[in-house]
Structure formats: C-alpha cells, structure tokens
Amino acid sequence: MIRDILVRPGRFFRDFAGNVPVAKTFFFSYGMPLMTLGATGRMVRVMNQFAQDGTAPGGAYLSGIFLVSLTAYILSVWLGARIIARLAGAFGSEQDAGKSMLLCIIAYTPLMLAQLLAALGPAMEPVWFVGLIYAAFIFGKGTGPLLRTPTHKTLGFTLIGFFVLFGISAVSIYIFSALFIFGAL
C-alpha cells in the first residue's frame, strides 16, 4: 500500500475511494504504526543534533520528544480531519470527517517516512522537506476521489487543508514541548 501511495497516488486514491475502510480501523491499523515511525524518526533526529553538539540528552528527554511528536501527529489527524471536513463545504467538497481523516493519514505517509530517513544523518535532513512537499501533493491527489472536490477548487482546498493539518502538528509540538519537556528542565 505504501508503494502505491508514493508511486501512483492518483490511481491509489481512485481504487481506495471505491472501497473506503472505516476510519477508526484504518487509523489503528495503518495510521498509528506510521505515526509511531515518524515520532521515532523525530526523536532520533533530535538525538543526532545533540550528538553533533557533543552532548547527550537523557532518556526522559528523548522519550518526551517521542511522546510529544506522537501526540501532536495524532491530534493533527483527529482535529485536522474535523476542521478540514468543516471547510470542505466552502470548496464544494463532501463534508465527511471519516474520509477527511483517511485523507490526512494517507497524506502523512511520505512525511512520516521522511522523518525516519532524515534521522540517518545530517546529510539526509533535506529529505524531511521533500517529504513535507510530497505530503501536500498526496493530499491534493486525494481530495478529488475521496472528498469529491471539484477539479478547479483542488489547489485551494489542498493548500488550506494541508496548512491546517501541518499547522496543528507544528503548533502542538511547540506547545507540548514547552509545557512538558523544556518546562521540566
């Protein structure tokens, strides 16, 4: 499935839209493992940054990075799907929170995998940005088949929807990190 999402997203979404799974089941069977990989990658990236500086973070700090990242990803998919479903009507799209959640989870695929690849070393850091851009592309490819967004409104809906999704994740990481990790130090 991951290969089809990354290599043939248009075809994947056409096939996927014909047999849409239950959002909750898909979240636990595909989304949670994917977001766990992404949170692990983010934790290792932070660990590598500390290693470059010649310091070693404690296990509690790294665990906090992992938990904050995972929580932010889950929150962005859950809350983002609801916000995107509400915004969908303005773009002539179907206002379905379940399908919006499926779209968000699938769109996260390249970003979560890029988090893991970027953790391999400093030379791989640009992969994270490529994953982010490709995630927006995947999101756009899925809006038509899943949410029935009219073709002429796909770009606007993609930009707004993806910024909502990524914005919730980024703000959540920032707030949770400030409250739980850095506030405890």
C-alpha positions as CSV (number, residue, x, y, z in Angstrom):
1,M,0.0,0.0,0.0
2,I,2.8,2.4,0.8
3,R,4.4,1.9,-2.5
4,D,1.1,2.6,-4.3
5,I,0.6,5.8,-2.2
6,L,4.1,7.1,-3.0
7,V,4.4,5.9,-6.6
8,R,0.9,6.1,-8.0
9,P,-1.2,8.3,-5.7
10,G,-3.9,9.2,-8.3
11,R,-4.5,5.5,-9.1
12,F,-4.3,4.6,-5.4
13,F,-7.0,7.1,-4.4
14,R,-9.3,6.1,-7.2
15,D,-9.1,2.5,-6.1
16,F,-9.3,3.4,-2.4
17,A,-12.3,5.6,-2.8
18,G,-14.2,2.7,-4.3
19,N,-13.7,0.7,-1.1
20,V,-13.3,3.1,1.8
21,P,-12.4,1.4,5.1
22,V,-13.8,2.5,8.5
23,A,-11.7,5.5,9.6
24,K,-11.1,4.2,13.1
25,T,-9.9,0.8,11.9
26,F,-7.6,2.4,9.3
27,F,-6.3,4.8,12.0
28,F,-5.2,1.9,14.3
29,S,-4.0,-0.5,11.6
30,Y,-2.1,2.0,9.3
31,G,-2.0,5.4,10.9
32,M,-0.7,4.6,14.4
33,P,2.3,2.5,13.1
34,L,3.0,5.2,10.5
35,M,2.9,8.0,13.1
36,T,5.0,5.9,15.5
37,L,7.7,5.6,12.9
38,G,7.5,9.4,12.3
39,A,7.8,10.1,16.0
40,T,10.7,7.7,16.3
41,G,12.5,9.5,13.4
42,R,11.9,12.9,15.0
43,M,13.3,11.6,18.3
44,V,16.4,10.2,16.6
45,R,16.9,13.5,14.7
46,V,16.9,15.4,18.0
47,M,19.4,12.8,19.4
48,N,21.7,13.3,16.4
49,Q,21.6,17.0,16.8
50,F,22.7,16.7,20.4
51,A,25.4,14.2,19.4
52,Q,26.8,16.8,16.9
53,D,27.0,19.3,19.7
54,G,28.9,16.8,21.8
55,T,26.2,16.4,24.4
56,A,23.9,13.5,25.3
57,P,20.3,14.1,26.2
58,G,18.7,11.9,28.9
59,G,16.4,9.1,28.2
60,A,13.5,11.0,29.7
61,Y,14.1,13.9,27.4
62,L,14.1,11.7,24.3
63,S,11.1,9.8,25.5
64,G,9.4,13.2,25.9
65,I,10.3,14.2,22.3
66,F,8.8,10.9,21.1
67,L,5.6,11.2,23.1
68,V,5.1,14.9,22.2
69,S,5.6,14.1,18.5
70,L,3.3,11.1,18.5
71,T,0.6,13.1,20.4
72,A,0.9,16.0,18.0
73,Y,0.6,13.8,15.0
74,I,-2.5,12.0,16.4
75,L,-4.0,15.4,17.4
76,S,-3.4,16.8,13.9
77,V,-5.1,13.9,12.2
78,W,-8.0,13.8,14.6
79,L,-8.6,17.6,14.9
80,G,-7.4,18.4,11.4
81,A,-9.9,15.9,9.9
82,R,-12.7,17.7,11.7
83,I,-11.6,21.1,10.6
84,I,-11.0,20.0,7.1
85,A,-14.4,18.4,6.9
86,R,-16.0,21.7,8.1
87,L,-14.0,23.7,5.5
88,A,-14.9,21.2,2.7
89,G,-18.3,22.7,2.1
90,A,-16.7,26.0,1.0
91,F,-14.8,24.2,-1.7
92,G,-17.8,22.1,-2.9
93,S,-16.3,19.0,-1.3
94,E,-18.0,16.3,0.7
95,Q,-18.1,17.2,4.4
96,D,-17.2,13.8,5.8
97,A,-14.9,13.7,8.9
98,G,-14.1,10.0,8.4
99,K,-13.0,10.4,4.8
100,S,-11.1,13.5,5.8
101,M,-9.3,11.5,8.5
102,L,-8.4,8.9,5.9
103,L,-7.0,11.5,3.6
104,C,-4.9,13.1,6.4
105,I,-3.5,9.7,7.4
106,I,-2.6,8.8,3.9
107,A,-1.1,12.2,3.2
108,Y,1.1,11.9,6.2
109,T,2.8,8.8,4.6
110,P,5.7,10.5,2.9
111,L,6.3,12.9,5.8
112,M,6.5,10.1,8.4
113,L,8.8,8.0,6.2
114,A,10.9,11.1,5.6
115,Q,11.2,11.7,9.3
116,L,12.8,8.3,9.6
117,L,15.1,8.7,6.7
118,A,16.2,12.2,7.9
119,A,17.3,10.6,11.1
120,L,20.0,8.6,9.3
121,G,22.3,11.6,9.5
122,P,22.7,15.4,8.8
123,A,23.2,14.9,5.1
124,M,19.7,13.4,4.9
125,E,17.9,16.4,6.6
126,P,16.6,17.8,3.2
127,V,14.6,14.5,2.8
128,W,12.3,15.8,5.5
129,F,11.4,18.9,3.5
130,V,10.9,16.8,0.3
131,G,8.6,14.5,2.4
132,L,6.6,17.6,3.5
133,I,6.1,18.9,0.0
134,Y,5.2,15.4,-1.3
135,A,2.7,15.0,1.5
136,A,1.0,18.1,0.3
137,F,1.0,16.7,-3.2
138,I,-0.5,13.4,-1.9
139,F,-3.2,15.4,0.0
140,G,-4.1,17.2,-3.2
141,K,-4.3,13.9,-5.2
142,G,-6.8,12.5,-2.7
143,T,-9.2,15.4,-2.4
144,G,-11.0,14.7,-5.6
145,P,-11.5,10.9,-5.3
146,L,-12.2,10.9,-1.5
147,L,-14.0,14.1,-0.9
148,R,-15.3,14.8,-4.4
149,T,-13.6,18.2,-4.6
150,P,-14.2,19.9,-8.0
151,T,-11.1,20.0,-10.1
152,H,-11.0,23.8,-10.2
153,K,-11.0,24.0,-6.4
154,T,-8.5,21.3,-5.7
155,L,-5.5,23.6,-5.3
156,G,-7.1,26.0,-2.9
157,F,-8.6,23.2,-0.8
158,T,-5.2,21.4,-0.8
159,L,-3.3,24.4,0.4
160,I,-5.8,25.3,3.1
161,G,-6.3,21.7,4.2
162,F,-2.6,20.9,4.3
163,F,-1.8,24.0,6.2
164,V,-4.4,23.2,8.8
165,L,-3.0,19.7,9.1
166,F,0.6,20.7,9.3
167,G,-0.2,23.8,11.4
168,I,-1.9,21.8,14.1
169,S,1.0,19.4,14.2
170,A,3.7,22.1,14.4
171,V,1.8,24.2,17.0
172,S,1.1,21.1,19.1
173,I,4.7,20.1,19.1
174,Y,5.8,23.6,20.1
175,I,3.2,23.9,22.9
176,F,3.6,20.4,24.3
177,S,7.4,20.7,24.2
178,A,7.3,23.9,26.1
179,L,4.9,22.6,28.7
180,F,6.2,19.1,29.3
181,I,9.8,18.8,28.1
182,F,11.5,22.2,28.4
183,G,9.4,23.3,31.3
184,A,10.7,20.3,33.3
185,L,14.4,21.1,32.7
